[in-house]
Amino acid sequence: MPVPIPRQRAVPAAEGGQAQAFPAQTGTETFPAQAGTETGSGLTLLVIEDDPAEALSVPELLDAAGKPIRIRTARNLTEAERLLTDDVHCILLDLALPAPSAPGAGHGEDELATLRHVLQLAPRHAVLALTATGDIGLAGEAVRVGAQDYLFREELDARLLSRAIRYAVERKRADIAQRQLTESRLRAQENARLERGLLPTPLLDGSQLRFAARYRPGRSRALLGGDFYDTVRTPDGTVHAMIGDVCGHGPDEAALGVELRIAWRALTFAGLSGDDLLSTLQRVLEHERPDEEIFATLCTVDISPDGRRAGLCLAGHPSPLIARPGRPAELLPYESGGPALGLLPRARWPRQQVELGGEWSLMLYTDGLIEGRIGQGNQRLGQDGMVEMVRRQVSDGLRGEDLLEAAVSEVRDLNGGELTDDVAVLLLDRDGR
């Protein structure tokens, strides 16, 4: 709260027609800094005040380190916008300044129109409201609207104003940090909800198959991407697995992936498979996608109750890899696959029967696993490179979780760092007993 202290004598200095105590800075001189942060070059104050007959006398100001606080002045909001650069840390606004749309500020709600305009113009800058001593109600309302503090014109004092500027800058910095923290928490909550939708718990009760999965988004610091997968066991004992990839990255693609995964699970429990299931999923995609250029690739596998056979459908997706004892790892047949969902209105996706055998490991993956670079050139790992890599890892005795972790880590290392595309890998094992 301002304390009544006699105003100190000001030393005049001119910029924008205003009198000041400390030499003002011109709009062409800058001191690189983020708005609301103090650097080694000190603080900068922008004074917005327009009464030349009673020019505001701003005393000489020093920051906490004893360095002079730079002062700029503007007689109107047009000048203020020109002078409001990133090296300005705080704004001292005369509440009597007319708003652009309301010449001659009136009463009631319009009294703070100028302040609202400045807050909108400078959302990252600290703002001090300046008013007359008798306007205590208006001053308090200014803080409620968004100013960091208020000062009375009749009580301006170097010590008081310097302290108010530092306090306002620190409070604005704290407000921004708190808002960013709140937004980060909200994003984390939304990501957690999307994660539960994209990366569900498999429903394999009663099955002897073992399940493992790995997921890594491609965007820097992202939690989620457009890849999705699921695995369920229907009452007849059939195990159904799927993996898919919505083109693009980000929350919109992740949300669409969640919708497709949930639709797949519901349709699978309803008894659909093969072309009937994928045709219905395409209709879901067409209705839910934000624009007609969005498509999704998909691989579905339905494994018979005895675990020895499977039906395979591919919609523009890479074919799964199977590893069996005594035989090199290889890709399942992929010649009969159909197009990605959302590309052709009347497409068909034939279901082909494949023999798995008594003991096997079946790996479903998205293209992020095979599109990473190899070394410094433009060569990609590709499906052939992935098959050779998995063959070597299997021959080294890796299985299940260990095999997935080794595969994803080696692909990342070959790429020389994090992959740019999302990666999802799902592994189902049957030990033959």
C-alpha positions in Angstrom: 0.0 0.0 0.0 1.3 3.5 -0.8 2.6 5.5 2.1 2.0 9.3 2.0 5.5 10.8 1.5 6.2 14.3 0.1 7.1 14.2 -3.6 10.8 14.6 -4.3 12.0 17.2 -6.7 12.3 15.8 -10.2 15.1 16.5 -12.7 13.4 17.1 -16.1 14.2 14.9 -19.1 12.1 14.7 -22.2 10.7 11.9 -24.3 7.3 12.0 -25.8 6.7 15.5 -24.4 6.8 14.4 -20.7 8.9 15.6 -17.8 11.0 13.0 -16.0 13.6 12.8 -13.3 15.9 10.2 -15.0 17.0 10.5 -18.7 14.4 8.6 -20.8 15.2 5.9 -23.3 14.2 6.3 -26.9 12.2 3.7 -28.7 15.1 2.7 -30.8 17.4 1.6 -28.0 16.8 -1.9 -26.7 18.1 -4.0 -23.9 17.4 -7.7 -24.7 15.3 -9.2 -22.0 12.1 -11.1 -21.5 9.1 -9.0 -20.4 8.8 -9.3 -16.7 12.4 -10.3 -16.1 15.3 -8.3 -14.8 18.7 -8.6 -16.5 22.1 -7.3 -15.6 21.3 -4.1 -17.5 18.5 -3.1 -15.1 14.8 -2.4 -15.3 12.9 -0.3 -17.8 9.6 1.5 -16.9 7.1 2.7 -19.5 5.0 5.7 -18.2 1.7 6.2 -20.0 0.3 9.7 -19.0 -1.1 12.4 -21.2 -1.7 15.6 -19.3 1.0 18.1 -20.5 -0.5 20.9 -18.4 0.3 18.9 -15.2 3.2 16.8 -16.4 3.8 13.8 -14.2 7.0 14.2 -12.2 8.8 10.9 -11.9 11.6 10.8 -9.4 15.0 9.3 -10.1 14.7 5.5 -9.6 17.1 2.8 -8.7 16.6 -0.9 -8.8 17.6 -3.4 -6.0 21.2 -3.5 -7.3 21.4 0.3 -7.2 21.3 0.6 -11.0 19.1 3.4 -12.6 15.7 2.3 -13.8 15.2 3.4 -17.4 12.1 5.5 -18.0 10.1 5.9 -21.2 7.0 8.0 -21.6 4.0 7.8 -23.9 1.2 10.4 -24.1 -1.3 7.9 -25.6 -1.8 4.3 -26.3 -0.5 4.6 -29.9 2.8 5.9 -28.6 2.8 3.2 -25.8 2.4 0.4 -28.3 5.4 1.7 -30.3 7.5 1.9 -27.1 6.3 -1.4 -25.6 9.2 -3.7 -26.5 10.4 -6.8 -24.8 13.0 -4.9 -22.7 10.2 -3.0 -20.9 9.6 -4.6 -17.6 6.8 -2.6 -16.0 4.1 -0.1 -17.1 2.9 2.8 -15.0 -0.5 3.7 -16.3 -2.5 6.8 -15.5 -6.1 5.6 -15.1 -7.4 9.0 -16.3 -6.0 8.3 -19.8 -8.9 8.1 -22.2 -9.5 4.8 -23.9 -9.2 4.7 -27.7 -12.9 4.0 -28.1 -14.0 6.4 -25.4 -12.5 9.9 -25.6 -12.8 11.6 -22.3 -13.1 8.7 -19.8 -16.5 8.5 -18.2 -17.8 6.8 -15.1 -18.8 3.3 -14.2 -17.4 0.4 -16.3 -15.7 2.7 -18.7 -13.3 4.1 -16.0 -11.1 1.0 -16.4 -11.4 0.7 -20.2 -7.9 2.0 -20.7 -6.4 -0.4 -18.2 -8.2 -3.3 -19.9 -6.8 -2.2 -23.2 -3.3 -2.1 -21.9 -3.6 -5.5 -20.2 -4.7 -6.9 -23.5 -1.9 -5.1 -25.3 0.8 -6.2 -22.8 -0.3 -9.5 -21.3 3.3 -10.4 -20.2 4.2 -7.0 -18.6 3.7 -5.9 -15.1 1.3 -3.0 -14.7 1.0 -0.4 -12.0 -2.2 1.7 -11.9 -1.8 5.4 -11.1 -4.8 7.4 -9.8 -5.7 10.2 -7.5 -5.7 9.8 -3.7 -9.5 10.0 -3.5 -10.0 7.1 -6.0 -9.3 4.3 -3.6 -12.2 2.3 -4.9 -11.1 2.6 -8.5 -7.5 1.7 -7.5 -8.7 -1.5 -5.8 -10.9 -2.4 -8.8 -7.8 -1.9 -11.0 -5.9 -4.6 -9.1 -8.9 -6.9 -9.3 -9.1 -6.4 -13.1 -5.4 -7.3 -13.5 -3.0 -4.6 -12.4 -0.2 -5.8 -10.1 -0.6 -2.8 -7.7 -1.7 0.8 -7.6 -0.1 4.1 -6.6 -1.5 7.6 -5.9 -0.3 10.4 -8.0 0.1 12.8 -5.1 2.4 10.3 -3.2 5.0 9.4 -5.8 8.3 8.9 -4.2 11.6 7.4 -5.4 11.8 4.7 -2.7 8.1 3.8 -2.9 8.0 3.8 -6.7 11.2 1.8 -7.1 9.9 -0.8 -4.6 6.5 -0.9 -6.3 8.1 -1.5 -9.7 10.3 -4.4 -8.4 7.3 -5.9 -6.5 5.1 -5.6 -9.6 7.7 -7.3 -11.8 8.2 -10.2 -9.4 4.5 -10.6 -8.9 3.9 -10.7 -12.6 6.7 -13.3 -13.0 5.1 -15.4 -10.2 1.6 -15.0 -11.8 3.0 -16.2 -15.2 4.8 -19.1 -13.5 1.7 -20.2 -11.6 -0.4 -20.0 -14.8 2.1 -22.1 -16.7 2.2 -24.6 -13.9 -1.6 -24.8 -13.9 -1.7 -25.2 -17.7 1.0 -27.9 -17.4 -1.0 -29.8 -14.9 -4.2 -29.6 -17.0 -2.2 -30.8 -20.0 -0.8 -33.7 -18.0 -4.4 -34.6 -16.9 -5.6 -34.5 -20.5 -2.6 -36.5 -21.6 -3.3 -39.1 -18.9 -6.9 -39.5 -20.1 -5.7 -39.8 -23.7 -3.1 -42.3 -22.6 -5.6 -44.5 -20.9 -7.5 -44.4 -24.2 -4.6 -45.0 -26.5 -2.7 -47.5 -24.4 -5.3 -49.6 -22.7 -4.9 -52.6 -20.4 -5.3 -55.8 -22.6 -8.3 -58.0 -21.8 -6.7 -61.4 -22.0 -8.3 -63.2 -19.0 -8.2 -67.0 -19.6 -5.6 -66.8 -22.4 -2.2 -68.5 -22.3 -0.7 -65.8 -24.5 1.7 -63.3 -23.0 1.4 -59.7 -23.9 4.0 -56.9 -24.0 4.0 -53.4 -25.5 6.2 -50.3 -25.9 5.2 -46.8 -27.0 7.2 -43.7 -27.7 5.8 -40.4 -29.2 7.9 -38.8 -31.8 7.4 -35.1 -30.9 9.9 -33.5 -28.5 8.7 -33.6 -24.9 5.3 -35.0 -26.1 3.5 -37.7 -24.1 1.2 -38.9 -26.9 1.1 -39.3 -30.6 -1.2 -40.8 -33.2 -0.3 -44.5 -32.7 -2.7 -46.8 -30.9 -3.2 -50.5 -30.1 -5.4 -53.0 -28.3 -5.8 -56.7 -27.5 -8.9 -58.5 -26.3 -10.1 -62.1 -25.8 -13.7 -62.8 -26.9 -15.9 -65.4 -25.1 -15.2 -68.0 -27.8 -11.5 -68.0 -26.8 -10.2 -66.0 -29.8 -7.6 -63.4 -29.1 -7.9 -60.3 -31.2 -5.0 -57.8 -31.5 -4.7 -54.6 -33.5 -2.3 -51.7 -34.0 -2.9 -48.5 -35.9 -1.4 -45.2 -36.9 -3.3 -41.9 -37.6 -1.4 -39.7 -39.9 0.1 -36.7 -38.2 1.1 -36.0 -34.6 -0.5 -34.3 -31.6 -3.6 -34.3 -29.5 -6.1 -34.2 -32.4 -4.6 -37.3 -33.9 -4.3 -38.9 -30.5 -8.0 -38.3 -29.9 -9.0 -39.8 -33.2 -6.8 -42.8 -32.4 -8.7 -43.3 -29.1 -12.0 -43.2 -31.0 -10.8 -45.8 -33.5 -9.4 -48.1 -30.8 -12.6 -47.9 -28.7 -14.7 -48.5 -31.8 -12.5 -51.5 -32.7 -12.9 -53.0 -29.3 -16.7 -52.6 -29.3 -17.1 -54.0 -32.8 -14.8 -56.9 -32.0 -16.9 -57.9 -29.0 -20.0 -57.5 -31.2 -18.6 -60.2 -33.4 -17.3 -58.3 -36.4 -14.0 -59.2 -38.0 -12.1 -58.8 -41.3 -13.6 -56.7 -44.0 -16.9 -56.0 -42.0 -14.9 -54.6 -39.1 -12.6 -52.5 -41.2 -15.4 -51.1 -43.4 -17.2 -50.0 -40.3 -14.0 -48.4 -38.8 -13.6 -46.5 -42.1 -17.1 -45.0 -41.6 -16.2 -44.0 -38.1 -13.0 -42.3 -39.4 -14.8 -40.5 -42.1 -17.3 -39.0 -39.7 -14.8 -38.1 -36.9 -11.7 -36.9 -38.8 -11.2 -33.0 -38.8 -10.6 -33.0 -42.6 -10.8 -35.3 -45.6 -7.0 -35.6 -45.8 -6.7 -37.6 -42.6 -6.2 -41.3 -42.9 -5.2 -44.2 -40.7 -3.3 -47.4 -41.2 -4.4 -50.6 -39.3 -3.3 -54.1 -38.8 -5.7 -56.6 -37.2 -4.9 -60.2 -36.1 -7.4 -62.7 -34.7 -5.7 -65.8 -33.2 -7.7 -69.0 -32.9 -8.5 -70.4 -29.4 -5.8 -73.1 -29.8 -3.2 -70.5 -30.7 -2.0 -72.2 -33.9 -3.7 -70.2 -36.6 -4.6 -66.5 -37.2 -6.5 -64.3 -39.5 -4.7 -61.2 -40.8 -6.0 -58.0 -42.2 -3.8 -55.1 -43.4 -5.1 -51.6 -44.2 -2.0 -49.9 -45.5 0.0 -51.1 -42.5 3.3 -53.0 -42.3 2.9 -56.7 -41.9 3.6 -58.3 -38.5 6.8 -60.2 -37.8 6.8 -63.7 -36.5 9.7 -65.5 -34.7 9.6 -69.3 -34.2 12.1 -71.8 -32.8 14.5 -73.2 -35.3 13.4 -70.7 -38.0 14.5 -67.2 -38.8 12.2 -64.4 -37.9 10.1 -63.3 -41.0 7.2 -61.1 -42.0 3.7 -62.6 -42.4 2.3 -62.4 -45.9 1.4 -58.9 -46.9 0.5 -59.2 -50.6 -3.3 -59.2 -50.0 -3.5 -56.1 -47.9 -5.9 -53.2 -48.6 -5.5 -49.4 -48.6 -5.3 -47.3 -45.5 -8.7 -46.3 -43.9 -10.1 -43.1 -45.3 -8.4 -43.2 -48.7 -11.0 -45.1 -50.9 -14.7 -44.9 -50.1 -15.5 -48.5 -51.2 -12.3 -50.2 -50.4 -12.1 -53.9 -49.3 -9.8 -55.6 -46.9 -9.4 -59.3 -47.4 -8.7 -61.6 -44.4 -6.0 -64.1 -45.0 -5.4 -67.2 -42.9 -1.9 -67.8 -41.6 -0.3 -70.8 -39.8 1.5 -69.8 -36.6 2.6 -73.1 -35.2 2.9 -74.3 -31.6 5.5 -71.8 -30.3 5.9 -68.3 -31.6 6.3 -64.6 -30.9 4.2 -62.3 -33.0 5.3 -58.6 -33.2 2.9 -55.9 -34.5 4.5 -52.4 -34.9 3.9 -49.0 -36.5 6.1 -47.5 -39.2 8.0 -45.4 -36.8 10.0 -48.5 -35.9 11.2 -49.0 -39.5 11.6 -45.4 -40.7 14.4 -44.3 -38.5 17.7 -43.4 -40.2 20.8 -45.5 -40.2 24.0 -43.6 -39.4 24.6 -40.1 -40.9 23.0 -40.7 -44.3 19.4 -40.8 -45.6 19.2 -44.6 -45.6 16.3 -45.9 -43.5 16.2 -49.1 -41.4 13.2 -50.5 -43.4 11.4 -53.8 -42.9 14.4 -55.9 -44.0 16.7 -54.1 -41.6 14.2 -54.6 -38.8 13.9 -58.3 -39.6 17.6 -58.8 -39.5 17.8 -56.9 -36.2 15.1 -59.0 -34.5 16.7 -62.2 -35.8 19.9 -61.3 -34.1 18.2 -60.3 -30.9 16.1 -63.5 -30.8 19.3 -65.6 -31.4 20.8 -63.8 -28.4 18.0 -65.2 -26.3 15.8 -62.1 -25.9 12.1 -62.6 -25.5 9.0 -60.6 -24.4 9.7 -57.3 -22.6 13.4 -57.7 -23.1 13.0 -58.1 -26.9 10.8 -55.1 -27.2 13.1 -52.9 -25.1 16.1 -53.9 -27.1 14.4 -53.4 -30.5 13.2 -49.9 -29.7 16.5 -48.8 -28.1 18.6 -50.1 -31.0 16.4 -48.3 -33.5 16.8 -45.1 -31.6 20.6 -45.6 -31.4 20.8 -46.3 -35.1 18.9 -43.1 -35.7 21.4 -41.1 -33.6 18.8 -39.9 -31.1 15.0 -39.7 -30.6 12.9 -40.8 -33.6 10.8 -38.1 -35.3 7.8 -40.4 -35.8 5.7 -42.1 -33.1 6.6 -45.7 -32.3 4.2 -48.4 -31.0 5.2 -52.1 -30.7 3.0 -55.0 -29.5 4.2 -58.5 -28.8 2.2 -61.7 -28.2 4.0 -64.9 -27.2 3.0 -68.5 -27.1 5.3 -71.0 -25.5 3.8 -74.1 -27.1 2.9 -75.9 -23.8 
